[in-house]
Amino acid sequence: MKAVRLHAYKAPPTVDTVAEPEITGPSDVLVRVGGAGLCRTDLHIRDGWFAGAVPVDLPLTLGHETAGWVHAVGSAVEHVAVGDTVICHPNISCGLCQACRAGQDMRCAEGLNFPGLTRDGGFAELVKTSARAVLPLDPRVEPADVAALADAGLAAYHAVRKAVPVLQPGGRAVVIGVGGLGHIGIQCLGALTPAEIIAVDRNSEALKLAEHCGAHHTVRADGRHVDRVRQLTDGAGAEVVVDFVGEGDAIQDALGMLATGGRYYVVGDGGTLSIPTLQLVLGELEIVGNAVGTADDLAALVRLAMAGQVTVRTALYPLDAAGDAIADLEHGRVRGRATLTPSAGV
């Protein structure tokens, strides 16, 4: 089968022909990949950001946002069958530790078992996962249309769900970065909260997407955007800032947009957070990190998608065009989520 493989850090991945994965355990599930979202995290993996913290043997098949059709199952798998349409949670957890029993798959005691990072992922015609990680979908769903929910949507939903108790009627929420995650985050805020939503991005096309997704106000990141957000919030700042950038000036901008008692939800990564403790204490600010959401989060997000309350803006690429998709993402040419289609139409 074909797969997009990383052979060396900081080197372009290549489309290779590799052996198909096989069922080796009773809980294994093989998925024929209909859609695999391209994430900025894939670029970070390519560039070796995780090499020290999450050692992995190269070459590695990238891709951790996967949806498709069940191709084969192990002997103990009962909730899905060959041919079923499914989406995959990105961490293959043990299901037995205290964290897993509480539904916190990303905190599994066995650590990360993450296709596309610690094992071969979904930029391939087939991917191997586990029964615990697959969630059935309506068979009418096209996997490429929802694949990005498996991480981009899941991370966005996870952060927004935490913010729900904070955002009462009349509250304001700022979304920084209207890309693959941000445009889903705006829709989740609209579906789950009564908040007035302010979208901030430096790209005018991204701001148009924000309006389409339900943002009440859009602000161009042009150096005056913190003041503009302050004006839109009557000088008080926003109760919630959800930062899908997490690097560069976005971090200090986010802190500058917060109201007293506000909460800063950090989803994007790559930067360094620095804040005087006096500002933190006097402002009674809360800073909340957000990794990928839980299996329950994914199920809830899928229900929102099936109800038409969340949709993913996608740009589709065949597997052989993975290099083009990566280049488009790096150069800011993707509005929404770039998605590879290894087995489109199966």
C-alpha positions in Angstrom: 0.0 0.0 0.0 1.0 3.7 -0.3 1.9 5.7 2.8 3.5 9.1 3.5 6.6 8.3 5.5 9.1 10.5 7.4 12.6 9.1 7.1 14.6 11.9 8.8 13.7 14.9 10.9 13.6 18.2 9.0 13.4 16.3 5.7 10.3 16.2 3.4 8.2 13.1 3.9 7.9 10.8 0.9 5.2 8.6 -0.6 6.4 5.0 -0.2 5.1 1.6 -0.9 5.0 -0.4 2.3 3.5 -3.6 3.6 -0.1 -3.5 4.8 -0.6 -3.7 8.6 -2.1 -6.9 9.9 -4.4 -8.0 12.7 -2.2 -9.4 15.5 -4.4 -9.0 18.6 -8.1 -9.6 19.5 -8.9 -5.9 19.9 -7.1 -4.7 16.7 -9.0 -2.8 14.1 -7.7 -2.0 10.6 -9.3 1.0 9.0 -9.2 1.8 5.2 -8.5 5.5 5.4 -11.0 7.7 3.6 -9.8 11.0 5.1 -6.7 12.0 7.1 -6.4 15.6 8.3 -3.1 17.4 8.0 -2.2 19.2 11.2 0.5 21.7 12.1 1.5 19.1 14.6 2.5 16.9 11.7 5.0 19.7 10.7 6.3 19.8 14.3 6.8 16.0 14.2 8.6 16.4 10.9 10.9 19.0 12.4 11.7 16.9 15.4 10.0 18.9 18.1 8.9 15.8 19.9 12.0 13.8 19.4 13.4 14.3 22.9 10.1 13.8 24.7 8.6 11.1 22.6 11.3 8.9 21.1 10.3 7.0 18.0 12.0 4.9 15.4 12.0 6.3 11.9 10.7 5.9 9.2 7.3 6.7 10.4 3.9 7.1 8.6 2.5 10.4 9.6 -1.2 11.3 10.3 -3.3 11.3 13.4 -6.7 12.6 12.2 -8.3 9.6 10.6 -11.7 8.4 9.5 -12.7 5.7 7.0 -14.2 2.2 6.8 -13.4 -0.9 8.9 -11.3 -3.2 6.8 -10.6 -6.0 9.3 -11.2 -6.7 13.1 -9.7 -8.9 15.8 -11.7 -11.7 17.4 -12.8 -9.6 20.4 -14.2 -6.6 18.4 -18.0 -6.5 18.5 -19.2 -2.9 18.2 -18.0 -2.4 14.6 -17.8 -4.8 11.6 -16.1 -4.8 8.3 -17.5 -2.0 6.1 -18.7 0.2 8.9 -17.8 3.9 8.7 -15.7 5.1 11.6 -13.6 7.9 13.1 -10.6 7.2 15.2 -9.7 8.8 18.5 -6.0 9.7 18.1 -4.7 8.0 21.3 -4.8 4.2 21.5 -5.3 3.8 25.3 -5.2 0.8 27.5 -8.7 1.1 28.9 -7.8 -0.4 32.2 -5.9 2.3 34.2 -7.6 4.8 36.5 -7.4 7.6 33.9 -8.9 5.4 31.2 -11.7 4.2 33.5 -12.5 7.9 34.1 -12.6 8.5 30.3 -9.4 10.5 30.2 -7.7 8.6 27.4 -5.0 11.2 26.9 -3.8 10.6 30.5 -3.5 6.8 30.0 -0.9 5.4 32.4 0.8 3.6 29.5 1.5 7.0 28.0 1.0 8.1 24.4 0.2 5.4 21.8 -0.4 7.9 19.1 -0.6 7.0 15.4 1.5 9.4 13.4 3.7 10.1 16.4 4.7 6.9 18.2 3.5 4.4 15.6 2.4 4.4 12.0 -0.5 6.7 11.3 -3.3 7.5 8.9 -1.4 9.1 5.9 -1.8 5.7 4.3 -4.4 3.5 2.6 -4.7 1.4 5.8 -4.1 2.3 9.5 -4.0 -0.1 12.5 -5.8 1.0 15.7 -7.8 -0.5 18.5 -11.5 -1.2 19.2 -11.4 1.4 22.1 -10.3 4.1 19.7 -12.9 3.6 16.9 -16.3 5.4 17.0 -19.0 4.3 14.5 -20.4 7.0 12.2 -23.6 7.2 10.2 -22.8 5.3 7.0 -24.0 8.3 4.9 -21.1 10.3 6.3 -18.1 10.8 3.9 -15.0 10.2 6.1 -13.0 13.0 4.4 -15.6 15.5 5.5 -15.2 14.6 9.2 -11.6 13.3 9.6 -10.4 16.6 11.1 -12.8 16.2 14.0 -10.5 13.5 15.3 -8.0 16.1 16.5 -8.6 19.6 15.3 -12.2 19.4 16.2 -11.6 17.3 19.3 -9.0 19.8 20.7 -11.3 22.7 20.0 -14.3 21.1 21.5 -12.3 20.0 24.6 -11.2 23.6 25.3 -14.7 25.1 24.6 -16.3 22.5 26.9 -14.1 23.7 29.8 -15.1 27.3 29.1 -18.9 26.6 29.1 -19.4 27.3 32.9 -17.6 30.7 32.5 -19.6 32.0 29.6 -22.9 33.3 30.9 -25.3 35.4 28.8 -23.5 38.7 27.9 -20.0 37.0 28.2 -17.4 37.4 25.5 -15.0 34.9 24.0 -12.0 35.7 21.8 -10.7 33.1 19.4 -7.2 33.7 18.2 -6.3 31.9 15.0 -9.1 30.9 12.6 -7.4 27.9 10.9 -8.2 24.2 11.0 -8.9 24.3 14.8 -10.2 27.9 15.2 -13.0 27.7 12.7 -14.3 24.6 14.5 -13.8 26.3 17.9 -16.0 29.2 16.8 -18.8 26.8 15.9 -18.5 24.9 19.2 -18.7 28.2 21.1 -21.8 29.1 19.1 -23.4 25.7 19.8 -22.5 25.4 23.5 -22.5 28.9 24.9 -24.4 32.2 24.6 -21.1 34.1 24.3 -20.4 37.0 22.0 -17.6 35.6 19.8 -14.7 37.8 18.6 -12.3 36.2 16.1 -8.8 37.5 15.6 -6.5 36.6 12.7 -4.0 38.3 10.4 -5.5 36.9 7.3 -8.6 38.5 5.7 -9.8 35.2 4.2 -9.6 33.6 7.6 -11.7 36.3 9.0 -14.3 35.8 6.3 -14.4 32.1 7.3 -14.8 33.2 10.9 -17.9 35.2 10.0 -19.3 32.2 8.1 -18.8 30.1 11.2 -20.7 32.4 13.4 -18.2 35.0 14.8 -20.1 38.2 15.9 -17.0 40.4 15.3 -13.7 39.9 13.4 -10.5 41.7 14.2 -7.5 41.9 11.9 -4.2 41.2 13.8 -2.4 44.3 12.6 -0.7 45.5 15.8 -3.8 47.3 17.1 -5.9 44.3 17.6 -5.6 44.1 21.4 -7.0 47.6 21.7 -9.7 46.8 19.2 -10.8 43.8 21.3 -10.8 46.0 24.4 -13.1 48.5 22.6 -15.4 45.7 21.6 -15.6 44.6 25.3 -16.3 48.1 26.6 -12.8 48.3 28.0 -13.2 45.3 30.3 -11.6 42.5 28.2 -13.1 39.1 27.5 -14.0 36.4 30.0 -12.4 33.8 27.8 -9.6 33.7 25.3 -9.1 30.5 23.3 -5.7 30.6 21.6 -5.2 28.3 18.7 -1.8 29.8 17.8 0.2 29.5 21.0 3.3 31.1 19.8 4.8 34.4 18.8 2.9 37.5 19.9 -0.3 35.6 20.3 0.5 34.7 23.9 1.0 38.2 25.2 -1.9 39.4 23.0 -4.2 36.9 24.6 -3.2 37.9 28.1 -3.8 41.6 27.2 -7.3 40.7 26.0 -8.4 39.1 29.2 -10.9 40.6 31.7 -10.3 40.5 35.4 -11.0 36.9 36.4 -10.7 35.8 32.8 -9.5 32.4 31.6 -6.9 31.8 28.9 -7.2 28.5 27.2 -4.0 27.5 25.4 -4.5 25.0 22.5 -1.7 25.9 20.1 1.8 25.2 21.1 5.4 26.2 20.2 5.8 29.4 22.2 6.7 30.3 25.8 4.3 31.7 28.3 5.6 34.4 30.6 3.5 36.5 32.9 4.4 38.5 36.1 2.9 36.8 39.1 1.5 40.2 40.2 -0.6 40.4 37.0 -1.7 36.8 37.5 -2.7 37.4 41.2 -4.3 40.8 40.9 -6.2 39.9 37.8 -7.2 36.5 39.3 -6.4 35.0 35.9 -6.5 31.3 35.0 -4.4 29.7 32.4 -5.6 26.3 31.2 -3.7 24.0 28.9 -5.6 21.8 26.5 -4.5 18.6 24.8 -6.6 16.3 22.7 -10.1 15.7 24.1 -11.6 12.5 25.5 -13.6 9.7 23.7 -16.7 11.2 25.2 -15.7 14.6 23.7 -15.4 13.0 20.3 -18.8 11.4 20.5 -20.4 14.7 21.5 -18.6 16.5 18.7 -19.8 13.9 16.2 -23.4 14.5 17.4 -23.0 18.2 16.8 -21.7 17.5 13.4 -24.5 15.1 12.6 -27.0 17.8 13.7 -25.4 20.3 11.3 -24.1 22.6 14.1 -20.4 22.0 13.3 -19.0 21.5 9.8 -15.4 21.3 8.7 -14.1 23.4 5.9 -11.8 21.1 4.0 -9.3 21.2 1.2 -8.9 17.7 -0.3 -5.6 16.3 -1.6 -4.9 12.8 -3.0 -2.2 10.9 -1.1 0.3 11.4 -3.8 -0.1 15.2 -3.4 0.8 15.2 0.3 3.8 17.4 -0.4 1.5 20.0 -2.0 -0.7 19.9 1.0 2.2 20.4 3.4 3.5 23.3 1.4 0.0 24.9 1.3 -0.3 24.6 5.0 3.2 26.0 5.7 2.5 29.0 3.5 -0.9 29.8 4.9 -2.8 28.9 1.7 -5.2 26.5 3.5 -8.6 27.8 4.7 -9.9 25.3 7.2 -8.3 21.9 7.2 -6.1 20.2 4.5 -7.2 16.6 4.3 -5.6 13.7 2.4 -7.9 11.1 0.8 -5.9 7.8 0.5 -8.9 5.7 -0.3 -11.5 8.2 -1.6 -14.7 6.6 -3.0 -14.2 3.1 -1.5 
